[in-house]
Amino acid sequence: MSDREILARLETIPEGPADTSLVSPSAAVGLWRVLNALRDGWFLEKRLRDVARMIAVDARARRLRPEQMLVALKRDWPKLLEGRRAPDDAELRTVCERLVTFCIHEFYAPEPCAIGSCRAG
């Protein structure tokens, strides 16, 4: 399946509830810090991974499928950048691509467990 076909398919997937943002305020602040650092010449990969983890945890809690999570992230992306001084387009595209990659990885990663609450696997 080509990238164009995949993107076309994602456009037809229902997002779930449209009245709420997938990206929590904490994740948005983390993302803004990544973007601010990037403008200053730094890339905070660990922080971006933390943002992706928050997004994935929220998506799982809302019982979204991974593709619904990505569609919701795509929907929320412009709102996250509103009123922000964003880095140039190439850097912004790189951050978006890495965030998507990290979100997918975190969505499928084993969930961390509290002491005594892990399932035997």
SULFEN-V367602 format. One record per residue. RES is the residue in one letter. PHI is phi in whole degrees, -180 to 180 (* if undefined). PSI is psi in whole degrees, -180 to 180 (none if undefined). Layout:
RES & PHI & PSI
RES & PHI & PSI
This chain:
M & * & 132
S & -78 & 164
D & -58 & -40
R & -63 & -42
E & -67 & -40
I & -63 & -46
L & -63 & -40
A & -63 & -39
R & -67 & -40
L & -61 & -35
E & -63 & -26
T & -94 & -4
I & -82 & 129
P & -64 & 142
E & -82 & -20
G & 95 & -160
P & -59 & 126
A & -92 & -7
D & -85 & -5
T & -128 & 152
S & -85 & 142
L & -73 & -35
V & -85 & 116
S & -68 & 162
P & -57 & -38
S & -65 & -42
A & -67 & -38
A & -63 & -44
V & -63 & -43
G & -60 & -43
L & -65 & -42
W & -61 & -38
R & -65 & -39
V & -62 & -46
L & -66 & -40
N & -63 & -44
A & -64 & -39
L & -63 & -40
R & -61 & -31
D & -90 & 7
G & 96 & 10
W & -116 & 142
F & -115 & 118
L & -97 & 79
E & -61 & -43
K & -60 & -42
R & -66 & -39
L & -65 & -38
R & -64 & -39
D & -62 & -41
V & -62 & -46
A & -61 & -39
R & -63 & -43
M & -62 & -43
I & -64 & -45
A & -65 & -42
V & -62 & -44
D & -64 & -41
A & -63 & -44
R & -64 & -40
A & -63 & -31
R & -87 & 3
R & 60 & 38
L & -85 & 148
R & -79 & 160
P & -58 & -39
E & -69 & -32
Q & -68 & -37
M & -60 & -44
L & -68 & -39
V & -64 & -43
A & -65 & -39
L & -64 & -42
K & -61 & -40
R & -65 & -40
D & -80 & -21
W & -51 & -50
P & -61 & -36
K & -66 & -33
L & -69 & -26
L & -94 & -10
E & -57 & 131
G & 70 & 11
R & -110 & 145
R & -81 & 105
A & -89 & 154
P & -65 & 178
D & -64 & 165
D & -57 & -41
A & -64 & -44
E & -68 & -39
L & -64 & -41
R & -63 & -41
T & -62 & -44
V & -61 & -45
C & -62 & -46
E & -62 & -43
R & -68 & -39
L & -62 & -44
V & -61 & -47
T & -59 & -47
F & -65 & -38
C & -62 & -44
I & -62 & -47
H & -59 & -47
E & -69 & -32
F & -62 & -40
Y & -92 & -6
A & -69 & 150
P & -61 & 142
E & -73 & 138
P & -66 & 151
C & -125 & 151
A & -78 & 159
I & -57 & 126
G & 86 & -6
S & -109 & 6
C & -73 & 144
R & -82 & 143
A & -70 & 133
G & -130 & none
